[in-house]
Amino acid sequence: MKRNLYAFLAGAVFAFGLALSGMSQPSKVRGFLDFFGEWDMTLLFVLGPAVGIYVLGTRLAGKLSPKRFVCDSDPERMDTRFFVGCVLFGIGWGMVGICPGPSIVILGQGTLPVFLFFGFLLVGIFSADRLLERFSGGK
């Protein structure tokens, strides 16, 4: 129960930060990706501190409890599937200007485009999962 409460609070802080910074607005994201037009660099002011806080937080957590916060990522898992997923994520993010995290935040707007995006996001996740299971033998 305590773990779920912490996860909920972390999600609430993330949602609040996205809303406060304007990063739940697709126009901000598209503006950041428009290097040759009206480039909007405000996303850097959100990403920069976020990366810094993450780095400091993970180092602090590792020092406080090194056995509890062990990174178990496996570099061998970064295969073709991983890179194709990254590329598709980036293309979708650039086209629509909505990332999965902010999509949950902006669902509260109740607009049709957001519902469509979120619906297609879920269909894409489900379809990719089934296709990968079918063609890779469940790996």
DSSP file with accessible surface (Angstrom, degrees, kcal/mol):
  #  RESIDUE AA STRUCTURE BP1 BP2  ACC     N-H-->O    O-->H-N    N-H-->O    O-->H-N    TCO  KAPPA ALPHA  PHI   PSI    X-CA   Y-CA   Z-CA
    1    1 A M     >        0   0  190      0, 0.0     4,-2.0     0, 0.0     5,-0.1   0.000 360.0 360.0 360.0 -42.9    0.0    0.0    0.0
    2    2 A K  H  >  +     0   0  142      1,-0.2     4,-2.3     2,-0.2     5,-0.2   0.899 360.0  52.1 -62.5 -40.4    2.8    2.4    0.9
    3    3 A R  H  > S+     0   0  210      1,-0.2     4,-2.3     2,-0.2    -1,-0.2   0.907 109.0  49.9 -63.4 -41.5    4.6    1.7   -2.4
    4    4 A N  H  > S+     0   0  113      2,-0.2     4,-2.6     1,-0.2    -1,-0.2   0.879 109.0  52.3 -64.8 -37.8    1.3    2.5   -4.3
    5    5 A L  H  X S+     0   0   93     -4,-2.0     4,-2.7     2,-0.2    -2,-0.2   0.928 109.9  48.3 -64.5 -43.2    0.9    5.7   -2.4
    6    6 A Y  H  X S+     0   0  136     -4,-2.3     4,-2.6     1,-0.2    -2,-0.2   0.904 111.9  49.6 -63.0 -41.3    4.5    6.8   -3.3
    7    7 A A  H  X S+     0   0   63     -4,-2.3     4,-2.4     2,-0.2    -2,-0.2   0.917 111.4  49.1 -63.7 -41.7    3.9    5.9   -6.9
    8    8 A F  H  X S+     0   0  146     -4,-2.6     4,-2.5     2,-0.2    -2,-0.2   0.929 112.0  48.1 -63.2 -45.2    0.7    7.9   -7.0
    9    9 A L  H  X S+     0   0   85     -4,-2.7     4,-2.5     2,-0.2     5,-0.2   0.905 111.1  50.5 -63.6 -40.7    2.4   10.9   -5.4
   10   10 A A  H  X S+     0   0   63     -4,-2.6     4,-2.4     1,-0.2    -1,-0.2   0.919 112.0  48.1 -63.0 -41.9    5.3   10.7   -7.8
   11   11 A G  H  X S+     0   0   37     -4,-2.4     4,-2.8     2,-0.2    -2,-0.2   0.892 110.7  51.0 -64.6 -39.2    2.8   10.6  -10.7
   12   12 A A  H  X S+     0   0   46     -4,-2.5     4,-2.7     2,-0.2    -2,-0.2   0.918 110.8  47.9 -65.5 -41.8    0.8   13.6   -9.3
   13   13 A V  H  X S+     0   0  104     -4,-2.5     4,-2.7     2,-0.2    -2,-0.2   0.921 112.7  49.8 -64.4 -41.4    4.0   15.6   -9.0
   14   14 A F  H  X S+     0   0  117     -4,-2.4     4,-2.5     2,-0.2    -2,-0.2   0.945 112.2  47.0 -61.2 -47.3    4.9   14.7  -12.5
   15   15 A A  H  X S+     0   0   30     -4,-2.8     4,-2.5     2,-0.2     5,-0.2   0.916 112.5  49.7 -61.8 -43.4    1.5   15.7  -13.8
   16   16 A F  H  X S+     0   0  139     -4,-2.7     4,-3.0     1,-0.2     5,-0.2   0.925 111.1  49.8 -62.2 -43.3    1.5   18.9  -11.9
   17   17 A G  H  X S+     0   0   32     -4,-2.7     4,-2.3     1,-0.2     6,-0.3   0.899 110.8  49.4 -62.7 -40.9    5.0   19.7  -13.3
   18   18 A L  H  X>S+     0   0   16     -4,-2.5     5,-1.3     2,-0.2     6,-0.9   0.926 114.7  44.2 -63.6 -44.9    3.9   19.0  -16.9
   19   19 A A  H ><5S+     0   0   55     -4,-2.5     3,-0.6     1,-0.2    -2,-0.2   0.929 114.7  48.7 -66.2 -44.2    0.8   21.2  -16.5
   20   20 A L  H 3<5S+     0   0  134     -4,-3.0    -2,-0.2     1,-0.2    -1,-0.2   0.895 114.4  45.0 -64.0 -39.7    2.7   24.0  -14.8
   21   21 A S  H 3<5S-     0   0   40     -4,-2.3    -1,-0.2    -5,-0.2    -2,-0.2   0.583 109.5-120.3 -82.5 -10.9    5.5   24.0  -17.4
   22   22 A G  T X<5S+     0   0    7     -4,-0.8     3,-1.7    -3,-0.6     6,-0.3   0.564  74.0 130.2  84.5   7.1    3.1   23.8  -20.4
   23   23 A M  T 3 < +     0   0    9     -5,-1.3    -4,-0.2    -6,-0.3    -5,-0.1   0.528  60.3  69.9 -76.9  -2.4    4.6   20.6  -21.6
   24   24 A S  T 3  S+     0   0   16     -6,-0.9    -1,-0.3    -5,-0.1    -5,-0.1   0.419  80.2  93.2 -88.7   2.7    1.2   19.0  -21.8
   25   25 A Q  S X> S-     0   0   92     -3,-1.7     3,-1.4    -7,-0.2     4,-1.2  -0.852  70.1-150.9 -95.8 115.3    0.6   21.4  -24.8
   26   26 A P  H 3> S+     0   0   32      0, 0.0     4,-2.8     0, 0.0     5,-0.3   0.831  94.5  64.3 -54.8 -31.1    1.5   19.6  -28.1
   27   27 A S  H 3> S+     0   0   71      1,-0.2     4,-2.2     2,-0.2     5,-0.1   0.857  99.3  53.6 -63.6 -32.1    2.3   23.0  -29.6
   28   28 A K  H <> S+     0   0   51     -3,-1.4     4,-1.7    -6,-0.3    15,-0.2   0.917 111.3  44.9 -66.1 -43.8    5.2   23.4  -27.1
   29   29 A V  H  X S+     0   0    5     -4,-1.2     4,-1.8    68,-0.3    -2,-0.2   0.941 114.6  47.3 -67.7 -46.6    6.7   20.0  -28.1
   30   30 A R  H  X S+     0   0  112     -4,-2.8     4,-0.7     1,-0.2    -1,-0.2   0.895 110.5  54.1 -62.4 -36.2    6.3   20.6  -31.8
   31   31 A G  H >< S+     0   0   14     -4,-2.2     9,-1.8    -5,-0.3     3,-0.5   0.874 106.7  51.4 -64.6 -35.8    7.8   24.1  -31.3
   32   32 A F  H 3< S+     0   0   26     -4,-1.7    -1,-0.2     7,-0.2    -2,-0.2   0.870 110.8  48.0 -67.8 -35.1   10.8   22.5  -29.6
   33   33 A L  H 3< S+     0   0   58     -4,-1.8     2,-1.4     1,-0.2    -1,-0.2   0.534  89.1  90.3 -83.7  -5.7   11.3   20.1  -32.5
   34   34 A D    X<  +     0   0   72     -4,-0.7     3,-0.9    -3,-0.5    -1,-0.2  -0.588  47.0 162.0 -92.5  76.3   11.0   22.8  -35.2
   35   35 A F  T 3  S+     0   0  122     -2,-1.4     4,-0.2     1,-0.2    -1,-0.2   0.801  73.2  44.2 -67.2 -29.5   14.7   23.7  -35.4
   36   36 A F  T 3  S+     0   0  208     -3,-0.2    -1,-0.2     2,-0.1    -2,-0.1   0.369 119.7  36.1-101.5   6.2   14.4   25.6  -38.7
   37   37 A G  S <  S-     0   0   45     -3,-0.9     2,-1.6    -6,-0.1    -6,-0.0   0.041 125.6 -20.0-121.7-126.7   11.3   27.5  -38.0
   38   38 A E  S    S-     0   0  170     -2,-0.1    -4,-0.2     2,-0.0     2,-0.2  -0.595  73.4-159.2 -89.2  76.2   10.0   29.2  -34.8
   39   39 A W        -     0   0  104     -2,-1.6     2,-0.6    -4,-0.2    -7,-0.2  -0.379   6.5-160.6 -66.0 128.1   12.1   27.1  -32.4
   40   40 A D    >   -     0   0   42     -9,-1.8     3,-0.6   -12,-0.2    -6,-0.1  -0.917   8.8-176.1-111.4 107.4   10.8   27.1  -28.8
   41   41 A M  T >>  +     0   0   83     -2,-0.6     3,-1.4     1,-0.2     4,-0.7   0.354  53.4 106.1 -90.0  11.2   13.5   26.1  -26.4
   42   42 A T  H >>  +     0   0   44      1,-0.3     3,-0.7     2,-0.2     4,-0.5   0.795  69.2  67.7 -64.2 -25.5   11.3   26.1  -23.3
   43   43 A L  H X> S+     0   0   12     -3,-0.6     4,-3.2     1,-0.2     3,-1.1   0.855  92.5  61.1 -61.6 -31.5   11.4   22.3  -23.2
   44   44 A L  H <> S+     0   0   75     -3,-1.4     4,-2.5     1,-0.3    -1,-0.2   0.846  97.8  57.3 -61.6 -34.0   15.1   22.5  -22.4
   45   45 A F  H << S+     0   0  140     -3,-0.7    -1,-0.3    -4,-0.7    -2,-0.2   0.637 114.0  39.2 -74.2 -13.5   14.2   24.4  -19.2
   46   46 A V  H <X S+     0   0   46     -3,-1.1     4,-1.6    -4,-0.5    -2,-0.2   0.802 119.0  44.8 -96.5 -45.4   12.1   21.4  -18.1
   47   47 A L  H  X S+     0   0   77     -4,-3.2     4,-2.7     2,-0.2     5,-0.3   0.902 107.8  58.2 -66.9 -42.6   14.3   18.6  -19.4
   48   48 A G  H  X S+     0   0   44     -4,-2.5     4,-2.3    -5,-0.2     5,-0.2   0.965 111.8  37.8 -55.8 -58.8   17.6   20.1  -18.0
   49   49 A P  H  > S+     0   0   73      0, 0.0     4,-2.9     0, 0.0     5,-0.2   0.878 114.6  57.0 -62.2 -34.6   16.6   20.3  -14.4
   50   50 A A  H  X S+     0   0   51     -4,-1.6     4,-2.3     2,-0.2    -2,-0.2   0.930 108.9  45.1 -63.2 -43.4   14.7   17.0  -14.6
   51   51 A V  H  X S+     0   0   85     -4,-2.7     4,-2.7     2,-0.2     5,-0.2   0.927 113.7  50.6 -65.6 -42.4   17.8   15.1  -15.8
   52   52 A G  H  X S+     0   0   34     -4,-2.3     4,-2.5    -5,-0.3     5,-0.2   0.927 111.4  47.1 -61.0 -44.4   19.9   16.8  -13.1
   53   53 A I  H  X S+     0   0  121     -4,-2.9     4,-2.9     1,-0.2    -1,-0.2   0.912 111.9  51.7 -64.8 -39.5   17.4   15.8  -10.4
   54   54 A Y  H  X S+     0   0  160     -4,-2.3     4,-2.7    -5,-0.2     5,-0.3   0.940 110.8  47.0 -62.2 -47.6   17.3   12.3  -11.7
   55   55 A V  H  X S+     0   0   55     -4,-2.7     4,-2.1     1,-0.2     5,-0.2   0.948 115.9  44.4 -61.4 -48.1   21.0   11.9  -11.7
   56   56 A L  H  X S+     0   0  124     -4,-2.5     4,-2.6    -5,-0.2    -1,-0.2   0.917 114.0  50.9 -63.1 -41.3   21.4   13.3   -8.2
   57   57 A G  H  X S+     0   0   38     -4,-2.9     4,-2.8    -5,-0.2    -2,-0.2   0.909 110.5  47.2 -64.2 -42.5   18.4   11.3   -6.9
   58   58 A T  H  X S+     0   0   63     -4,-2.7     4,-2.2    -5,-0.2    -1,-0.2   0.892 113.3  48.8 -69.2 -36.4   19.8    8.0   -8.3
   59   59 A R  H  X S+     0   0  169     -4,-2.1     4,-1.9    -5,-0.3    -2,-0.2   0.924 113.5  46.8 -66.4 -42.9   23.2    8.7   -6.9
   60   60 A L  H  X S+     0   0  105     -4,-2.6     4,-2.4     2,-0.2     5,-0.2   0.931 112.7  49.1 -64.5 -44.0   21.8    9.6   -3.5
   61   61 A A  H  X S+     0   0   22     -4,-2.8     4,-2.3     1,-0.2     8,-0.2   0.898 110.1  52.2 -62.9 -39.8   19.5    6.5   -3.5
   62   62 A G  H  < S+     0   0   24     -4,-2.2    -1,-0.2     1,-0.2    -2,-0.2   0.864 112.2  45.4 -64.7 -35.2   22.5    4.3   -4.4
   63   63 A K  H  < S+     0   0  173     -4,-1.9    -2,-0.2     2,-0.2    -1,-0.2   0.858 113.5  49.1 -76.2 -35.6   24.5    5.7   -1.5
   64   64 A L  H  < S+     0   0  132     -4,-2.4    -2,-0.2     1,-0.2    -1,-0.2   0.881 137.1   2.6 -70.8 -39.2   21.7    5.4    1.0
   65   65 A S    >X  +     0   0   40     -4,-2.3     4,-1.7    -5,-0.2     3,-0.7  -0.564  68.2 176.8-148.6  78.7   20.8    1.8    0.1
   66   66 A P  T 34 S+     0   0   85      0, 0.0    -1,-0.1     0, 0.0    -3,-0.1   0.824  82.5  48.2 -60.1 -33.6   23.2    0.4   -2.5
   67   67 A K  T 34 S+     0   0  189      1,-0.2     3,-0.5     2,-0.1    -5,-0.1   0.787 110.8  51.1 -79.1 -24.2   21.6   -3.1   -2.5
   68   68 A R  T <4 S+     0   0  195     -3,-0.7     2,-0.4     1,-0.2    -1,-0.2   0.826 111.4  45.7 -81.1 -31.7   18.1   -1.9   -2.8
   69   69 A F  S  < S+     0   0  113     -4,-1.7     2,-0.4    -8,-0.2    -1,-0.2  -0.446  76.0 151.9-113.0  59.1   18.6    0.4   -5.8
   70   70 A V        -     0   0   99     -3,-0.5     2,-0.6    -2,-0.4    -3,-0.1  -0.737  45.6-127.2 -91.5 134.7   20.6   -1.8   -8.1
   71   71 A C        -     0   0  103     -2,-0.4    -2,-0.1     1,-0.1    -1,-0.0  -0.716  26.2-178.9 -80.8 118.0   20.3   -1.1  -11.8
   72   72 A D        +     0   0  151     -2,-0.6    -1,-0.1     2,-0.1     2,-0.1   0.070  29.7 137.4-107.3  24.8   19.4   -4.4  -13.4
   73   73 A S        -     0   0   88      1,-0.1     3,-0.1     2,-0.0    -2,-0.0  -0.434  44.8-143.8 -71.9 147.4   19.3   -3.3  -17.0
   74   74 A D    >   -     0   0   74      1,-0.1     3,-2.2    -2,-0.1     4,-0.3  -0.944   6.1-153.3-116.6 113.5   21.0   -5.6  -19.5
   75   75 A P  G >  S+     0   0  100      0, 0.0     3,-1.5     0, 0.0    -1,-0.1   0.784  94.9  65.9 -57.1 -26.1   22.8   -3.9  -22.5
   76   76 A E  G 3  S+     0   0  165      1,-0.3    -3,-0.0    -3,-0.1    -2,-0.0   0.716  88.7  66.8 -69.7 -18.9   22.2   -7.1  -24.5
   77   77 A R  G <  S+     0   0  179     -3,-2.2     2,-2.1     1,-0.2     5,-0.3   0.579  75.1  92.8 -75.6  -9.4   18.4   -6.3  -24.4
   78   78 A M    <   +     0   0   96     -3,-1.5    -1,-0.2    -4,-0.3     2,-0.1  -0.486  63.4 140.4 -83.7  72.4   19.1   -3.2  -26.6
   79   79 A D  S  > S-     0   0   75     -2,-2.1     4,-2.0     1,-0.0     3,-0.2  -0.164  72.6 -71.6-101.3-166.3   18.5   -5.1  -29.8
   80   80 A T  H  > S+     0   0  111      1,-0.2     4,-2.9     2,-0.2     5,-0.3   0.901 130.8  57.2 -57.3 -42.4   16.7   -4.2  -33.0
   81   81 A R  H  > S+     0   0  110      1,-0.2     4,-2.2     2,-0.2    -1,-0.2   0.907 106.1  50.3 -55.9 -43.5   13.3   -4.3  -31.3
   82   82 A F  H  > S+     0   0   93     -5,-0.3     4,-2.1    -3,-0.2    -1,-0.2   0.941 113.3  44.1 -61.4 -48.4   14.5   -1.7  -28.8
   83   83 A F  H  X S+     0   0  109     -4,-2.0     4,-2.4     2,-0.2    -2,-0.2   0.878 111.8  52.2 -70.9 -35.7   15.8    0.7  -31.5
   84   84 A V  H  X S+     0   0   74     -4,-2.9     4,-2.8    -5,-0.2     5,-0.2   0.933 110.1  50.4 -63.3 -42.2   12.8    0.3  -33.7
   85   85 A G  H  X S+     0   0   37     -4,-2.2     4,-2.5    -5,-0.3    -2,-0.2   0.913 110.0  50.0 -61.4 -41.9   10.6    1.2  -30.7
   86   86 A C  H  X S+     0   0   61     -4,-2.1     4,-2.5     2,-0.2    -1,-0.2   0.919 111.9  47.7 -62.5 -44.1   12.7    4.3  -29.9
   87   87 A V  H  X S+     0   0   85     -4,-2.4     4,-2.7     2,-0.2     5,-0.2   0.937 113.1  47.4 -64.9 -45.5   12.4    5.5  -33.5
   88   88 A L  H  X S+     0   0  113     -4,-2.8     4,-2.6     2,-0.2     5,-0.2   0.907 111.6  51.4 -63.3 -40.5    8.7    4.9  -33.7
   89   89 A F  H  X S+     0   0  102     -4,-2.5     4,-2.8    -5,-0.2     5,-0.2   0.949 111.7  47.3 -59.0 -47.4    8.2    6.7  -30.3
   90   90 A G  H  X S+     0   0   33     -4,-2.5     4,-2.5     2,-0.2    -2,-0.2   0.902 112.1  49.1 -63.0 -41.7   10.2    9.6  -31.6
   91   91 A I  H  X S+     0   0   91     -4,-2.7     4,-2.5     2,-0.2     5,-0.2   0.947 114.1  45.5 -63.5 -47.2    8.3    9.8  -34.9
   92   92 A G  H  X>S+     0   0   29     -4,-2.6     4,-2.5    -5,-0.2     5,-0.6   0.920 112.8  50.5 -63.4 -41.2    5.0    9.7  -33.1
   93   93 A W  H  X5S+     0   0   61     -4,-2.8     4,-2.2    -5,-0.2    -1,-0.2   0.927 113.4  45.9 -62.9 -43.0    6.0   12.2  -30.5
   94   94 A G  H  <5S+     0   0   28     -4,-2.5    -2,-0.2    -5,-0.2    -1,-0.2   0.886 114.7  46.9 -68.7 -38.1    7.2   14.6  -33.3
   95   95 A M  H  <5S+     0   0  139     -4,-2.5    -2,-0.2    -5,-0.2    -1,-0.2   0.921 128.7  21.8 -69.4 -45.0    4.1   14.2  -35.4
   96   96 A V  H  <5S-     0   0   51     -4,-2.5    -3,-0.2    -5,-0.2    -2,-0.2   0.772  90.4-135.7 -97.9 -32.2    1.5   14.6  -32.7
   97   97 A G     << +     0   0    3     -4,-2.2     2,-0.4    -5,-0.6   -68,-0.3   0.656  67.4 113.5  83.5  14.7    3.5   16.5  -30.0
   98   98 A I        -     0   0   14     -6,-0.4    -1,-0.3    -5,-0.1    -2,-0.2  -0.981  49.7-159.6-124.5 131.5    2.1   14.3  -27.3
   99   99 A C     >  -     0   0   33     -2,-0.4     4,-2.2    -3,-0.1     5,-0.2  -0.699  35.2-108.4 -99.6 155.0    4.2   11.9  -25.2
  100  100 A P  H  > S+     0   0   42      0, 0.0     4,-1.3     0, 0.0    -1,-0.1   0.895 116.9  53.0 -55.1 -39.0    2.4    9.0  -23.3
  101  101 A G  H >> S+     0   0   24      1,-0.2     4,-1.3     2,-0.2     3,-0.9   0.984 113.2  41.0 -61.2 -56.3    3.0   10.6  -19.9
  102  102 A P  H 3> S+     0   0   12      0, 0.0     4,-3.0     0, 0.0    -1,-0.2   0.806 105.0  68.1 -62.6 -25.6    1.4   14.0  -20.8
  103  103 A S  H 3X S+     0   0    0     -4,-2.2     4,-0.7     1,-0.2    -2,-0.2   0.893 100.1  49.0 -62.3 -34.7   -1.3   12.1  -22.7
  104  104 A I  H X< S+     0   0  109     -4,-1.3     3,-0.5    -3,-0.9     4,-0.4   0.917 111.8  49.7 -68.5 -38.9   -2.6   10.9  -19.4
  105  105 A V  H >< S+     0   0   43     -4,-1.3     3,-1.2     1,-0.2    -2,-0.2   0.938 112.1  46.2 -64.3 -45.7   -2.5   14.4  -18.0
  106  106 A I  H >< S+     0   0    5     -4,-3.0     3,-1.8     1,-0.3     4,-0.4   0.535  86.2  87.9 -83.3  -0.7   -4.3   16.0  -20.9
  107  107 A L  G X< S+     0   0   41     -4,-0.7     3,-1.6    -3,-0.5    -1,-0.3   0.838  78.7  69.4 -58.5 -28.0   -7.0   13.3  -20.9
  108  108 A G  G <  S+     0   0   75     -3,-1.2    -1,-0.3    -4,-0.4    -2,-0.2   0.686  83.3  69.8 -64.6 -17.5   -8.7   15.6  -18.4
  109  109 A Q  G <  S-     0   0  112     -3,-1.8    -1,-0.3    -4,-0.1    -2,-0.2   0.786  92.8-147.3 -69.3 -27.3   -9.3   18.1  -21.2
  110  110 A G    <   +     0   0   44     -3,-1.6     2,-0.2    -4,-0.4    -3,-0.1   0.740  40.7 150.7  68.7  26.2  -11.8   15.7  -22.6
  111  111 A T     >  -     0   0   57     -5,-0.4     4,-2.1     1,-0.1     3,-0.2  -0.622  54.5-122.8 -92.9 152.1  -11.2   16.6  -26.2
  112  112 A L  H  > S+     0   0  121     -2,-0.2     4,-2.9     1,-0.2     5,-0.2   0.906 108.5  55.4 -59.6 -44.8  -11.6   14.2  -29.1
  113  113 A P  H  > S+     0   0   90      0, 0.0     4,-2.6     0, 0.0    -1,-0.2   0.896 109.5  47.6 -58.7 -37.8   -8.0   14.4  -30.4
  114  114 A V  H  > S+     0   0    7     -3,-0.2     4,-2.8     2,-0.2     5,-0.2   0.924 112.4  48.5 -69.0 -42.5   -6.6   13.5  -27.0
  115  115 A F  H  X S+     0   0  108     -4,-2.1     4,-2.7     1,-0.2    -1,-0.2   0.910 112.7  49.4 -63.0 -40.5   -9.0   10.5  -26.7
  116  116 A L  H  X S+     0   0   87     -4,-2.9     4,-2.9     2,-0.2     5,-0.2   0.934 111.6  48.5 -63.5 -46.4   -8.1    9.4  -30.2
  117  117 A F  H  X S+     0   0   37     -4,-2.6     4,-2.5    -5,-0.2    -2,-0.2   0.950 114.2  45.5 -57.6 -49.6   -4.4    9.7  -29.4
  118  118 A F  H  X S+     0   0   45     -4,-2.8     4,-2.3     2,-0.2    -2,-0.2   0.907 112.9  50.8 -64.6 -39.1   -4.7    7.7  -26.2
  119  119 A G  H  X S+     0   0   33     -4,-2.7     4,-2.4    -5,-0.2    -1,-0.2   0.940 112.8  45.2 -62.1 -46.1   -6.9    5.1  -27.9
  120  120 A F  H  X S+     0   0  147     -4,-2.9     4,-2.8     2,-0.2    -2,-0.2   0.855 109.5  57.0 -68.1 -31.9   -4.5    4.6  -30.7
  121  121 A L  H  X S+     0   0   41     -4,-2.5     4,-2.5    -5,-0.2    -2,-0.2   0.951 109.7  44.6 -60.9 -47.4   -1.6    4.5  -28.1
  122  122 A L  H  X S+     0   0   94     -4,-2.3     4,-2.6     2,-0.2     5,-0.2   0.912 113.4  50.1 -65.0 -40.9   -3.3    1.6  -26.3
  123  123 A V  H  X S+     0   0   84     -4,-2.4     4,-3.0     1,-0.2     5,-0.2   0.923 111.6  49.6 -62.6 -41.8   -4.1   -0.2  -29.6
  124  124 A G  H  X S+     0   0   37     -4,-2.8     4,-2.7     2,-0.2     5,-0.2   0.918 111.7  47.4 -64.1 -42.8   -0.4    0.3  -30.7
  125  125 A I  H  X S+     0   0  103     -4,-2.5     4,-2.3     2,-0.2    -2,-0.2   0.946 115.6  45.0 -63.2 -47.1    0.9   -1.1  -27.4
  126  126 A F  H  X S+     0   0  120     -4,-2.6     4,-2.3     1,-0.2    -2,-0.2   0.934 115.5  47.1 -63.5 -45.6   -1.5   -4.1  -27.5
  127  127 A S  H  X S+     0   0   51     -4,-3.0     4,-2.8    -5,-0.2     5,-0.2   0.915 112.2  48.9 -64.1 -45.5   -0.8   -4.8  -31.2
  128  128 A A  H  X S+     0   0   47     -4,-2.7     4,-2.8    -5,-0.2     5,-0.3   0.918 110.8  51.7 -61.5 -40.7    3.0   -4.6  -30.8
  129  129 A D  H  X S+     0   0   85     -4,-2.3     4,-2.1    -5,-0.2    -2,-0.2   0.931 113.1  44.0 -61.3 -45.9    2.8   -6.9  -27.8
  130  130 A R  H  X S+     0   0  111     -4,-2.3     4,-2.4     2,-0.2    -2,-0.2   0.908 114.4  49.1 -66.8 -43.5    0.8   -9.5  -29.7
  131  131 A L  H  X S+     0   0   96     -4,-2.8     4,-2.7     2,-0.2     5,-0.3   0.924 112.5  47.5 -63.6 -44.2    3.0   -9.2  -32.8
  132  132 A L  H  X S+     0   0   56     -4,-2.8     4,-1.9    -5,-0.2     6,-0.5   0.898 112.4  50.1 -64.4 -38.6    6.2   -9.5  -30.9
  133  133 A E  H  X>S+     0   0  105     -4,-2.1     5,-1.0    -5,-0.3     4,-0.6   0.917 114.0  45.4 -63.8 -40.6    4.8  -12.5  -29.0
  134  134 A R  H  <5S+     0   0  197     -4,-2.4    -2,-0.2     1,-0.2     3,-0.2   0.908 121.3  35.0 -69.8 -44.7    3.7  -14.2  -32.2
  135  135 A F  H  <5S+     0   0  151     -4,-2.7    -1,-0.2     1,-0.2    -2,-0.2   0.644 122.1  42.3 -91.2 -15.2    6.9  -13.6  -34.2
  136  136 A S  H ><5S-     0   0   39     -4,-1.9     3,-0.7    -5,-0.3    -1,-0.2   0.315 108.6-111.5-113.2   8.6    9.5  -13.9  -31.5
  137  137 A G  T 3<5S-     0   0   70     -4,-0.6    -3,-0.2     1,-0.2    -4,-0.2   0.815  74.7 -54.8  70.5  28.6    8.1  -16.9  -29.7
  138  138 A G  T 3 <       0   0   52     -5,-1.0    -1,-0.2    -6,-0.5    -5,-0.2   0.588 360.0 360.0  83.5  10.9    7.2  -14.9  -26.5
  139  139 A K    <         0   0  191     -3,-0.7    -1,-0.2    -7,-0.3    -3,-0.1  -0.441 360.0 360.0 -78.8 360.0   10.7  -13.5  -25.9
